[in-house]
């Protein structure tokens, strides 16, 4: 029973996060769910695709922030070596 509850809570949390961070507006996602259900599906593929897009977007943001930190670090090292003032 405990495992099922954890699974259910995980699914709900994932869906909520997917809707919050989805790259598409909610109206577009709802339209995709309606279309999929009209074709006999469950609508879960639309949600899955939305969550997948959000994951990619978050991953890109993390990667950009890593580059920014690396550039700042290199800039500081360069100024230390050349004796320049740091911003």
C-alpha positions in Angstrom: 0.0 0.0 0.0 2.8 2.4 0.9 4.5 1.9 -2.5 1.3 2.6 -4.3 0.7 5.8 -2.4 4.3 6.9 -3.1 3.8 6.2 -6.8 0.5 8.1 -6.9 2.0 11.1 -5.1 5.0 11.0 -7.5 2.8 11.0 -10.5 0.7 13.9 -9.2 3.8 15.9 -8.3 5.3 15.2 -11.7 2.2 16.3 -13.5 2.0 19.5 -11.5 5.6 20.3 -12.1 5.1 19.5 -15.8 2.2 21.9 -16.0 4.1 24.6 -14.2 7.3 24.4 -16.2 5.8 23.5 -19.5 7.3 25.4 -22.5 3.8 25.6 -24.1 1.0 27.6 -22.7 -1.7 25.7 -20.8 -4.3 26.3 -23.5 -2.1 24.6 -26.1 -1.5 21.6 -23.8 -5.2 21.3 -23.0 -6.0 21.4 -26.7 -3.4 18.6 -27.4 -4.9 16.5 -24.6 -8.4 17.0 -26.1 -7.2 16.1 -29.5 -5.4 12.9 -28.3 -8.5 11.9 -26.3 -10.7 12.4 -29.4 -8.4 10.1 -31.3 -9.0 7.4 -28.6 -5.9 8.0 -26.5 -5.6 8.9 -22.8 -4.0 12.3 -23.2 -0.9 11.2 -21.3 1.3 11.5 -24.4 0.6 15.2 -24.6 1.5 15.6 -20.9 4.6 13.4 -21.4 5.8 15.6 -24.3 5.2 18.7 -22.3 7.2 17.4 -19.4 10.0 16.3 -21.7 10.1 19.8 -23.2 10.3 21.3 -19.8 13.2 19.0 -18.8 15.1 20.0 -21.9 14.5 23.7 -21.1 15.7 23.3 -17.5 18.7 21.4 -18.7 19.7 24.1 -21.1 19.3 26.7 -18.4 21.6 24.7 -16.1 24.2 24.3 -18.8 24.1 28.1 -19.5 24.6 28.8 -15.8 27.6 26.5 -15.7 29.2 28.4 -18.6 28.6 31.7 -16.9 30.3 30.5 -13.7 33.2 29.1 -15.7 33.6 32.4 -17.6 33.6 34.4 -14.4 36.2 32.1 -12.9 38.4 32.4 -16.0 38.0 36.2 -16.1 39.0 36.5 -12.4 42.1 34.3 -13.0 43.1 36.4 -16.0 42.8 39.6 -14.1 44.8 38.1 -11.2 47.5 37.1 -13.6 47.6 40.5 -15.4 47.2 42.6 -12.3 43.9 44.1 -13.6 41.1 45.2 -11.3 38.1 42.9 -11.0 34.6 44.1 -11.7 
